[in-house]
C-alpha cells in the first residue's frame, strides 16, 4: 500500500534523503533520475562525499548541495564521525543512502541515524562482504553473485537485507566486466528499494527485514 506523505492541503510531499558517495556516482545518478520523475516520493536534498570525486560533480550539475567531510580534516576517526553526523543532521533527512561510500560509519553516526541508513553492496550477502566483494566472488569461483540492498548496522555489510538480485558469472569475466554488470542491476534495485522505503517504511524482526 502506498503511503506517500501529504501536506495540510493534501498535496504530495517528497521525502528528503541524503546520499553519501566516494566514487564515480553511478548509483547516485540512478537515485537522482528516480527522484526527478514526476511521481517520485523522494528527493535528494544533499550529497555527502569524503573526498574529491565524480559524485560531487554530478550533484553540482543537478544543483544539489554537496557536503565535503574528509577524515584528514579531523583529529581522528571518532571526531570525523561526529562531524559527519552533525553535518548530515543539519540537512534533516528522513533516510540516508550510502551509495559507494567507502568509509565505515561509527557510533556517533549510527546513534543518530540507525535504522534509517541504506547501503548497496555488489555481492549476495552474507557472502563476500567488504570492499572487495566483486573480486572475492571471482576468486572463490562462485557461479552466481549479484547486488544486495541492506540496512546498515555496526558491522561491515552485516545489516538486515532488504532486497537482492542475482548476476550470473561468465568464465571470461574480469573484475571490471563483472562489476559493470552488477552495477547495471544495482542501480535499478537501489532506486526501487528507496522509492518503496520512503512510502512504506520497513518492518524488522531480528535479522529479517521487509518492506510492507
PALOGU-147855 format. One line per field, with one value per residue (C-alpha): residue number from 1; residue in one letter; x, y, z. Coordinates in steps of 0.2 Angstrom, whole numbers. Layout:
REM residues N
k (NUM_...)
r (a_...)
px (X_...)
py (Y_...)
pz (Z_...)
This chain:
REM residues 212
k (1_2_3_4_5_6_7_8_9_10_11_12_13_14_15_16_17_18_19_20_21_22_23_24_25_26_27_28_29_30_31_32_33_34_35_36_37_38_39_40_41_42_43_44_45_46_47_48_49_50_51_52_53_54_55_56_57_58_59_60_61_62_63_64_65_66_67_68_69_70_71_72_73_74_75_76_77_78_79_80_81_82_83_84_85_86_87_88_89_90_91_92_93_94_95_96_97_98_99_100_101_102_103_104_105_106_107_108_109_110_111_112_113_114_115_116_117_118_119_120_121_122_123_124_125_126_127_128_129_130_131_132_133_134_135_136_137_138_139_140_141_142_143_144_145_146_147_148_149_150_151_152_153_154_155_156_157_158_159_160_161_162_163_164_165_166_167_168_169_170_171_172_173_174_175_176_177_178_179_180_181_182_183_184_185_186_187_188_189_190_191_192_193_194_195_196_197_198_199_200_201_202_203_204_205_206_207_208_209_210_211_212)
r (x_x_x_x_x_x_x_x_x_x_x_x_x_x_x_x_x_x_x_x_x_x_x_x_x_x_x_x_x_x_x_x_x_x_x_x_x_x_x_x_x_x_x_x_x_x_x_x_x_x_x_x_x_x_x_x_x_x_x_x_x_x_x_x_x_x_x_x_x_x_x_x_x_x_x_x_x_x_x_x_x_x_x_x_x_x_x_x_x_x_x_x_x_x_x_x_x_x_x_x_x_x_x_x_x_x_x_x_x_x_x_x_x_x_x_x_x_x_x_x_x_x_x_x_x_x_x_x_x_x_x_x_x_x_x_x_x_x_x_x_x_x_x_x_x_x_x_x_x_x_x_x_x_x_x_x_x_x_x_x_x_x_x_x_x_x_x_x_x_x_x_x_x_x_x_x_x_x_x_x_x_x_x_x_x_x_x_x_x_x_x_x_x_x_x_x_x_x_x_x_x_x_x_x_x_x_x_x_x_x_x_x)
px (0_7_8_15_16_5_4_-10_-19_-17_-3_11_27_43_53_71_85_104_116_134_147_165_167_160_142_133_122_119_114_101_93_93_85_71_69_67_52_35_28_44_40_58_71_89_92_111_126_139_157_173_185_185_176_164_149_152_152_136_127_133_127_110_111_111_121_137_144_163_168_186_194_210_202_199_210_204_191_180_179_176_162_154_157_149_134_132_133_120_108_109_100_87_85_72_84_102_109_127_130_148_153_170_170_163_151_155_145_140_133_124_116_109_103_102_88_87_103_103_118_121_134_140_138_125_127_131_144_158_156_168_177_182_166_167_185_182_167_178_192_181_174_156_144_131_134_123_118_111_102_103_101_117_122_138_146_153_139_130_114_96_94_80_82_94_96_107_120_127_146_154_170_178_173_186_183_179_167_158_157_149_135_132_131_118_107_112_107_89_87_93_82_67_70_72_56_47_55_51_32_30_44_52_47_62_61_78_89_74_68_54_45_27)
py (0_17_29_45_59_74_92_100_103_85_88_75_79_72_63_70_59_61_51_48_43_42_37_39_42_29_24_42_46_32_40_57_50_42_57_68_58_66_53_51_51_56_70_70_86_84_73_70_65_61_66_74_63_62_60_78_84_75_83_100_98_94_109_98_104_95_92_88_79_72_61_70_87_80_75_56_45_47_66_64_53_65_79_69_65_84_89_76_80_98_93_83_68_55_42_41_31_26_23_18_27_19_23_13_23_25_25_44_42_26_33_47_38_20_10_24_20_10_3_-5_-19_-28_-46_-58_-55_-63_-69_-58_-43_-28_-18_-32_-41_-42_-49_-61_-68_-71_-78_-91_-97_-95_-96_-83_-66_-51_-35_-33_-18_-19_-8_-3_-8_-8_-22_-22_-26_-36_-27_-34_-37_-28_-34_-44_-48_-61_-59_-74_-75_-79_-89_-74_-61_-50_-40_-25_-33_-42_-26_-17_-30_-30_-11_-11_-22_-12_5_-1_-11_3_16_4_0_18_23_9_13_31_27_11_10_-6_-20_-28_-45_-50_-52_-51_-35_-32_-18_-20)
pz (0_-5_9_1_13_10_17_25_9_3_-9_-10_-1_-7_7_9_8_9_-2_3_-10_-13_-31_-49_-43_-54_-40_-36_-54_-53_-37_-45_-60_-50_-39_-55_-60_-59_-47_-36_-17_-13_-17_-15_-4_-1_-7_6_0_9_-5_-22_-33_-48_-37_-31_-49_-53_-38_-43_-61_-54_-42_-26_-11_-8_9_10_26_24_38_35_41_58_73_72_65_80_78_59_63_75_62_49_60_63_45_39_54_48_32_42_30_33_26_22_7_6_-12_-15_1_6_24_39_49_68_84_83_66_69_85_75_60_65_56_43_33_17_9_-8_-10_-26_-19_-12_6_18_6_1_12_12_-1_-12_-14_-33_-33_-19_-28_-44_-33_-25_-41_-37_-52_-46_-37_-38_-28_-11_-3_16_32_40_57_67_56_39_27_41_42_38_20_11_-7_-18_-37_-45_-58_-67_-68_-85_-87_-96_-83_-76_-60_-71_-83_-69_-58_-73_-75_-56_-56_-70_-59_-43_-50_-53_-37_-25_-33_-32_-14_-9_-18_-8_9_9_7_16_29_35_47_56_65_72_57_45_36_25_16_19)
